[in-house]
Amino acid sequence: MDTATLRWIIIVIGIVILGAIFLFGNPDKKQKPSASRRKPAPDLERREPTLDEVDPAEPLELQAQGELPIGRVVPELKAVPPSLEPLRREPPKPPKPRKPAGPPPEKIVTLFMRAADQQVITGADLLQIALKTGMELGDMDIFHRQADGSDTPIFSMANALKPGYFDKDAWNTFETKALVIFLTLPGPMLALDAWDAMLAIAKRMADVLKAELLDDEHQPLNRQKEGKIREEMRQFDRERARKALL
């Protein structure tokens, strides 16, 4: 999956999360029961003293005499050491500007590999054949076949089962029943060339992993379907060339 497509997926997920927060994140607050308005009896009502009514010198004199009126508040004054200064916090660094999301892909071509005879594809076998065919584990923790001199992958491979990505620290215990290989168009090379490269590697991997190769409709990939996709790739390249001349 190219960088533009990944950004569009992240944007859609972000919009869904924001919508969920807006709808469910502010439930109606329960009203607190009103406090009782019953007033105390006049004969029991007492008035709290305020600091304005206290003479700072009077408590000291009364304390020296051993007399202190009941109910009087003596403010406790604590000196602040001059050595303590307010902590200065560094202003937060501004976030790095994000690159704008590119346009969504015009076309996605997909193939599936399914383990045959109710078997599984192990992580050790998958990693070995993926590296031999020139694929590398990269963005989104899935495999990519990079084009020379380009950061955009020609095609990518992911786990067809949840969670979709690969755990690079669990190859010895990883197992899956299906993989998905896909390319997004336009890409770093002609659509027909990208399809031929993806199909060749998919067939080689399916042979090594003893897996069945399926089309985008989960049907066995046959020559008729291959020819149909090749014609679609030719037409896509023609349309791109025509638009470039306009």
Contacts in CASP RR format, 6 or more apart in sequence:
PFRMAT RR
TARGET T0000
AUTHOR 0000-0000-0000
METHOD contacts of the structure
MODEL  1
MDTATLRWIIIVIGIVILGAIFLFGNPDKKQKPSASRRKPAPDLERREPT
LDEVDPAEPLELQAQGELPIGRVVPELKAVPPSLEPLRREPPKPPKPRKP
AGPPPEKIVTLFMRAADQQVITGADLLQIALKTGMELGDMDIFHRQADGS
DTPIFSMANALKPGYFDKDAWNTFETKALVIFLTLPGPMLALDAWDAMLA
IAKRMADVLKAELLDDEHQPLNRQKEGKIREEMRQFDRERARKALL
1 9 0 8 1.000
1 139 0 8 1.000
1 140 0 8 1.000
1 142 0 8 1.000
1 144 0 8 1.000
1 153 0 8 1.000
1 156 0 8 1.000
1 182 0 8 1.000
1 184 0 8 1.000
2 105 0 8 1.000
2 152 0 8 1.000
2 153 0 8 1.000
2 184 0 8 1.000
2 187 0 8 1.000
3 139 0 8 1.000
3 151 0 8 1.000
3 152 0 8 1.000
4 101 0 8 1.000
4 102 0 8 1.000
4 103 0 8 1.000
4 104 0 8 1.000
4 105 0 8 1.000
5 104 0 8 1.000
5 105 0 8 1.000
5 184 0 8 1.000
6 139 0 8 1.000
6 140 0 8 1.000
7 99 0 8 1.000
7 101 0 8 1.000
7 102 0 8 1.000
8 101 0 8 1.000
8 102 0 8 1.000
8 104 0 8 1.000
11 101 0 8 1.000
49 71 0 8 1.000
49 72 0 8 1.000
49 73 0 8 1.000
51 73 0 8 1.000
51 75 0 8 1.000
54 72 0 8 1.000
54 73 0 8 1.000
54 74 0 8 1.000
54 75 0 8 1.000
56 75 0 8 1.000
59 68 0 8 1.000
59 72 0 8 1.000
59 74 0 8 1.000
62 68 0 8 1.000
62 69 0 8 1.000
68 74 0 8 1.000
105 184 0 8 1.000
105 185 0 8 1.000
105 186 0 8 1.000
106 185 0 8 1.000
106 186 0 8 1.000
106 236 0 8 1.000
107 184 0 8 1.000
107 185 0 8 1.000
107 191 0 8 1.000
107 232 0 8 1.000
107 236 0 8 1.000
108 182 0 8 1.000
108 183 0 8 1.000
108 184 0 8 1.000
108 185 0 8 1.000
109 182 0 8 1.000
109 183 0 8 1.000
109 185 0 8 1.000
109 195 0 8 1.000
109 198 0 8 1.000
109 216 0 8 1.000
109 229 0 8 1.000
109 233 0 8 1.000
110 180 0 8 1.000
110 181 0 8 1.000
110 182 0 8 1.000
110 216 0 8 1.000
111 180 0 8 1.000
111 181 0 8 1.000
111 182 0 8 1.000
111 198 0 8 1.000
111 199 0 8 1.000
111 202 0 8 1.000
111 213 0 8 1.000
111 214 0 8 1.000
111 215 0 8 1.000
111 216 0 8 1.000
111 221 0 8 1.000
112 160 0 8 1.000
112 178 0 8 1.000
112 179 0 8 1.000
112 180 0 8 1.000
112 181 0 8 1.000
112 213 0 8 1.000
112 214 0 8 1.000
112 215 0 8 1.000
112 216 0 8 1.000
112 218 0 8 1.000
113 121 0 8 1.000
113 160 0 8 1.000
113 178 0 8 1.000
113 179 0 8 1.000
113 180 0 8 1.000
113 181 0 8 1.000
113 202 0 8 1.000
113 205 0 8 1.000
113 206 0 8 1.000
113 209 0 8 1.000
113 211 0 8 1.000
113 212 0 8 1.000
113 213 0 8 1.000
113 214 0 8 1.000
114 160 0 8 1.000
114 177 0 8 1.000
114 178 0 8 1.000
114 211 0 8 1.000
114 212 0 8 1.000
114 214 0 8 1.000
115 121 0 8 1.000
115 176 0 8 1.000
115 177 0 8 1.000
115 178 0 8 1.000
115 209 0 8 1.000
115 210 0 8 1.000
115 211 0 8 1.000
115 212 0 8 1.000
116 210 0 8 1.000
116 211 0 8 1.000
116 212 0 8 1.000
119 210 0 8 1.000
120 175 0 8 1.000
120 176 0 8 1.000
120 177 0 8 1.000
121 175 0 8 1.000
121 176 0 8 1.000
121 177 0 8 1.000
121 178 0 8 1.000
121 179 0 8 1.000
121 209 0 8 1.000
121 211 0 8 1.000
122 174 0 8 1.000
122 175 0 8 1.000
123 171 0 8 1.000
123 172 0 8 1.000
123 174 0 8 1.000
123 175 0 8 1.000
123 176 0 8 1.000
124 171 0 8 1.000
124 172 0 8 1.000
125 208 0 8 1.000
125 209 0 8 1.000
126 171 0 8 1.000
126 174 0 8 1.000
126 176 0 8 1.000
126 179 0 8 1.000
126 209 0 8 1.000
127 171 0 8 1.000
129 204 0 8 1.000
129 205 0 8 1.000
129 208 0 8 1.000
129 209 0 8 1.000
130 137 0 8 1.000
130 143 0 8 1.000
130 157 0 8 1.000
130 205 0 8 1.000
133 145 0 8 1.000
133 201 0 8 1.000
133 204 0 8 1.000
133 205 0 8 1.000
134 145 0 8 1.000
134 201 0 8 1.000
135 143 0 8 1.000
135 144 0 8 1.000
135 145 0 8 1.000
135 157 0 8 1.000
135 201 0 8 1.000
136 143 0 8 1.000
136 144 0 8 1.000
136 145 0 8 1.000
136 146 0 8 1.000
137 143 0 8 1.000
137 144 0 8 1.000
137 166 0 8 1.000
137 168 0 8 1.000
138 144 0 8 1.000
140 158 0 8 1.000
140 165 0 8 1.000
141 165 0 8 1.000
141 166 0 8 1.000
141 167 0 8 1.000
141 168 0 8 1.000
142 156 0 8 1.000
142 157 0 8 1.000
142 158 0 8 1.000
142 159 0 8 1.000
142 164 0 8 1.000
142 165 0 8 1.000
142 166 0 8 1.000
143 156 0 8 1.000
143 157 0 8 1.000
143 158 0 8 1.000
143 166 0 8 1.000
144 153 0 8 1.000
144 155 0 8 1.000
144 156 0 8 1.000
144 157 0 8 1.000
145 153 0 8 1.000
145 154 0 8 1.000
145 155 0 8 1.000
145 156 0 8 1.000
145 197 0 8 1.000
145 198 0 8 1.000
145 201 0 8 1.000
146 152 0 8 1.000
146 153 0 8 1.000
146 154 0 8 1.000
147 153 0 8 1.000
147 154 0 8 1.000
147 188 0 8 1.000
147 189 0 8 1.000
150 188 0 8 1.000
152 187 0 8 1.000
152 188 0 8 1.000
153 188 0 8 1.000
154 183 0 8 1.000
154 187 0 8 1.000
154 188 0 8 1.000
154 189 0 8 1.000
154 194 0 8 1.000
154 197 0 8 1.000
154 198 0 8 1.000
155 181 0 8 1.000
155 182 0 8 1.000
155 183 0 8 1.000
155 194 0 8 1.000
155 197 0 8 1.000
155 198 0 8 1.000
156 181 0 8 1.000
156 182 0 8 1.000
156 183 0 8 1.000
157 179 0 8 1.000
157 180 0 8 1.000
157 181 0 8 1.000
157 182 0 8 1.000
158 164 0 8 1.000
158 165 0 8 1.000
158 166 0 8 1.000
158 179 0 8 1.000
158 180 0 8 1.000
158 182 0 8 1.000
159 165 0 8 1.000
159 166 0 8 1.000
159 176 0 8 1.000
159 178 0 8 1.000
159 179 0 8 1.000
159 180 0 8 1.000
160 176 0 8 1.000
160 177 0 8 1.000
160 178 0 8 1.000
160 179 0 8 1.000
160 180 0 8 1.000
161 176 0 8 1.000
161 177 0 8 1.000
161 178 0 8 1.000
166 174 0 8 1.000
167 174 0 8 1.000
179 205 0 8 1.000
179 211 0 8 1.000
181 198 0 8 1.000
181 201 0 8 1.000
181 202 0 8 1.000
183 194 0 8 1.000
183 195 0 8 1.000
183 198 0 8 1.000
185 191 0 8 1.000
185 194 0 8 1.000
185 236 0 8 1.000
186 240 0 8 1.000
187 194 0 8 1.000
190 233 0 8 1.000
190 237 0 8 1.000
191 233 0 8 1.000
191 234 0 8 1.000
191 236 0 8 1.000
191 237 0 8 1.000
191 240 0 8 1.000
192 230 0 8 1.000
192 233 0 8 1.000
192 234 0 8 1.000
192 237 0 8 1.000
194 233 0 8 1.000
195 229 0 8 1.000
195 230 0 8 1.000
195 233 0 8 1.000
196 230 0 8 1.000
199 226 0 8 1.000
202 213 0 8 1.000
203 213 0 8 1.000
205 211 0 8 1.000
206 212 0 8 1.000
206 213 0 8 1.000
212 220 0 8 1.000
213 220 0 8 1.000
213 221 0 8 1.000
214 220 0 8 1.000
214 221 0 8 1.000
215 221 0 8 1.000
215 225 0 8 1.000
219 225 0 8 1.000
END
